[in-house]
Amino acid sequence: MNGIPPAFRNGRFIVTLTAALCLILLAIVLKNVLHVPATQLSSDMILYIILYTGFIVSFQFTDNALPISSTQTKIWTAVSILMTLGIIAVYAI
């Protein structure tokens, strides 16, 4: 385990990376798969950027003194993925 950088070990980077990838995937799916009109997509993406940024920031500023467990990392990652799938499902309906 000594070859793994500390950022990967405590899960902070993984959750941030997952949220960023989910936001990019959300934009791609909404624009290219579901063909959401550009006017609606541009205004909605501003809201989603704020939502994901708040999600990332709130996770990053949790108590730094305590190590983050792998369970907490998995929960935050799952919430990010489920949030993305939920937004896609709303547009697909």
C-alpha positions as CSV (number, residue, x, y, z in Angstrom):
1,M,0.0,0.0,0.0
2,N,3.0,2.3,0.2
3,G,3.0,2.8,-3.6
4,I,-0.4,4.4,-3.5
5,P,-0.3,8.2,-3.3
6,P,-2.0,9.7,-0.2
7,A,-4.6,11.5,-2.2
8,F,-5.9,8.2,-3.6
9,R,-5.6,6.5,-0.2
10,N,-7.9,8.7,1.7
11,G,-10.6,8.9,-1.0
12,R,-10.8,12.6,-1.4
13,F,-9.4,12.6,-5.0
14,I,-11.6,9.6,-6.0
15,V,-14.8,11.3,-5.0
16,T,-13.8,14.6,-6.7
17,L,-12.8,12.8,-9.8
18,T,-16.1,10.8,-9.9
19,A,-18.2,13.9,-9.5
20,A,-16.3,15.6,-12.3
21,L,-16.6,12.7,-14.6
22,C,-20.3,12.4,-13.8
23,L,-20.8,16.1,-14.7
24,I,-19.0,15.6,-18.1
25,L,-21.0,12.4,-18.7
26,L,-24.2,14.2,-17.9
27,A,-23.5,17.0,-20.4
28,I,-22.6,14.4,-23.1
29,V,-25.7,12.3,-22.6
30,L,-28.1,15.2,-22.4
31,K,-26.7,16.8,-25.5
32,N,-25.9,13.9,-27.8
33,V,-28.1,11.0,-26.6
34,L,-31.3,12.7,-25.3
35,H,-31.0,15.8,-27.7
36,V,-31.9,18.4,-25.1
37,P,-32.3,21.8,-26.8
38,A,-29.3,24.0,-26.4
39,T,-31.1,26.8,-24.8
40,Q,-32.5,24.6,-22.1
41,L,-29.3,22.7,-21.7
42,S,-27.2,25.8,-21.2
43,S,-29.3,27.2,-18.4
44,D,-29.7,23.8,-16.7
45,M,-26.0,23.0,-16.9
46,I,-25.2,26.1,-14.9
47,L,-27.5,24.7,-12.1
48,Y,-25.8,21.3,-12.4
49,I,-22.3,22.8,-12.2
50,I,-23.3,24.6,-9.0
51,L,-24.8,21.4,-7.7
52,Y,-21.7,19.3,-8.4
53,T,-19.4,22.0,-7.2
54,G,-21.3,22.2,-3.9
55,F,-21.1,18.4,-3.7
56,I,-17.3,18.4,-4.2
57,V,-16.7,21.3,-1.8
58,S,-18.8,19.8,0.9
59,F,-16.9,16.6,0.7
60,Q,-13.5,18.2,0.6
61,F,-14.1,20.3,3.7
62,T,-15.2,17.5,6.0
63,D,-13.1,17.1,9.1
64,N,-9.5,16.7,7.8
65,A,-8.3,15.4,11.2
66,L,-10.2,12.2,10.8
67,P,-9.2,9.7,8.1
68,I,-12.0,9.1,5.6
69,S,-13.1,5.5,5.6
70,S,-13.5,3.5,2.4
71,T,-17.2,3.1,3.2
72,Q,-17.7,6.9,3.3
73,T,-15.8,7.2,0.0
74,K,-18.1,4.6,-1.6
75,I,-21.2,6.3,-0.3
76,W,-20.2,9.7,-1.6
77,T,-19.2,8.1,-5.0
78,A,-22.5,6.2,-5.1
79,V,-24.5,9.4,-4.4
80,S,-22.7,11.2,-7.1
81,I,-23.4,8.5,-9.6
82,L,-27.1,8.1,-8.5
83,M,-27.6,11.9,-8.7
84,T,-26.3,11.8,-12.3
85,L,-28.5,8.9,-13.3
86,G,-31.5,10.6,-11.6
87,I,-31.0,13.8,-13.6
88,I,-30.7,11.7,-16.8
89,A,-33.9,9.8,-15.9
90,V,-35.8,13.1,-15.4
91,Y,-34.9,14.2,-18.9
92,A,-35.6,10.8,-20.4
93,I,-39.2,10.8,-19.2
